[in-house]
Amino acid sequence: MTRLRRRKQHSWNPYTSEIQRYSIYPQYNTDSFDLKTGDVITVSINEVDEKGRGLVNYRGRKVIVYNASLGSTVKARVVKITQDTVYAEIIETLSESNVDY
């Protein structure tokens, strides 16, 4: 009579790991972010990149506003949302910047 030995099965899978838990990069929870395409936001432009797009931090996300001038406050419509970046276009300029170019 031959007995077969059964291996003990683990309650966890040894071939998977929670890499994000040990990552140095922040984890973005996209479910709690309530911004959708077509929403209108009011932002003030803090930086401008080399292409002339305004860069803003809005609720923990990077927002890129097309054709924005540095120091101005604008109303912008959300055009596209990616995993960590929001793209918007200007609807109305609320205040211009005081910077001479």
C-alpha positions as CSV (number, residue, x, y, z in Angstrom):
1,M,0.0,0.0,0.0
2,T,1.6,3.2,-1.2
3,R,0.7,6.4,0.4
4,L,0.9,9.6,-1.6
5,R,2.1,12.6,0.2
6,R,0.1,15.7,-0.2
7,R,1.9,19.0,-0.2
8,K,0.6,21.6,2.2
9,Q,-1.0,24.4,0.2
10,H,-0.2,27.9,1.3
11,S,-3.0,30.3,2.0
12,W,-1.0,33.0,0.1
13,N,0.6,32.9,-3.3
14,P,4.4,33.0,-3.0
15,Y,4.8,34.2,-6.6
16,T,3.0,37.5,-6.2
17,S,3.9,40.4,-4.1
18,E,2.6,43.8,-3.3
19,I,5.3,45.9,-5.0
20,Q,3.4,49.1,-4.5
21,R,3.6,48.7,-0.8
22,Y,7.4,49.0,-1.0
23,S,7.5,51.5,-3.8
24,I,9.0,55.0,-3.3
25,Y,6.5,56.5,-5.7
26,P,3.2,57.7,-4.4
27,Q,0.1,55.6,-5.1
28,Y,-2.8,57.6,-6.7
29,N,-6.3,56.5,-5.8
30,T,-8.2,57.4,-9.0
31,D,-11.5,56.3,-7.6
32,S,-11.7,59.2,-5.1
33,F,-10.8,61.8,-7.7
34,D,-14.1,63.3,-8.7
35,L,-13.0,65.3,-11.7
36,K,-14.5,64.3,-15.1
37,T,-14.0,65.3,-18.7
38,G,-16.0,68.5,-19.4
39,D,-15.8,69.8,-15.8
40,V,-14.8,73.5,-15.3
41,I,-12.1,74.3,-12.8
42,T,-10.6,77.6,-11.7
43,V,-6.8,77.6,-11.4
44,S,-4.0,80.1,-11.1
45,I,-1.0,79.3,-13.3
46,N,2.2,78.8,-11.3
47,E,4.6,77.6,-14.0
48,V,4.8,77.5,-17.8
49,D,6.7,74.8,-19.7
50,E,8.8,75.3,-22.9
51,K,5.7,74.7,-25.1
52,G,3.7,77.6,-23.5
53,R,1.4,75.3,-21.5
54,G,0.5,76.3,-17.9
55,L,1.4,73.8,-15.2
56,V,-0.8,73.6,-12.0
57,N,-1.2,71.2,-9.1
58,Y,-4.9,70.7,-8.5
59,R,-6.0,68.3,-5.8
60,G,-2.9,66.3,-6.0
61,R,-2.9,66.0,-9.8
62,K,-0.8,67.8,-12.4
63,V,-3.0,69.9,-14.6
64,I,-1.7,71.1,-18.0
65,V,-3.6,74.2,-19.4
66,Y,-3.0,75.0,-23.0
67,N,-1.8,78.5,-24.0
68,A,-1.8,79.9,-20.4
69,S,0.3,82.8,-19.3
70,L,2.4,82.8,-16.1
71,G,0.6,84.3,-13.1
72,S,-2.9,84.5,-14.6
73,T,-6.0,83.0,-13.1
74,V,-8.3,81.2,-15.5
75,K,-11.4,79.1,-15.8
76,A,-10.5,75.9,-17.7
77,R,-12.5,73.0,-19.1
78,V,-11.1,69.5,-18.6
79,V,-10.4,67.9,-22.0
80,K,-8.6,64.7,-21.2
81,I,-7.7,62.8,-18.0
82,T,-4.8,60.3,-17.9
83,Q,-3.6,58.3,-14.9
84,D,-1.7,61.2,-13.3
85,T,-2.3,64.2,-15.5
86,V,-5.3,66.3,-16.4
87,Y,-5.4,68.4,-19.7
88,A,-7.5,71.5,-19.9
89,E,-8.3,74.4,-22.2
90,I,-9.0,78.0,-21.2
91,I,-12.6,79.1,-21.3
92,E,-12.2,82.5,-19.6
93,T,-9.3,84.5,-18.2
94,L,-10.3,85.9,-14.8
95,S,-7.1,87.9,-14.1
96,E,-4.1,88.6,-16.2
97,S,-0.5,88.4,-14.9
98,N,1.4,91.5,-14.0
99,V,4.6,90.2,-15.6
100,D,6.0,92.1,-18.6
101,Y,7.6,89.8,-21.2
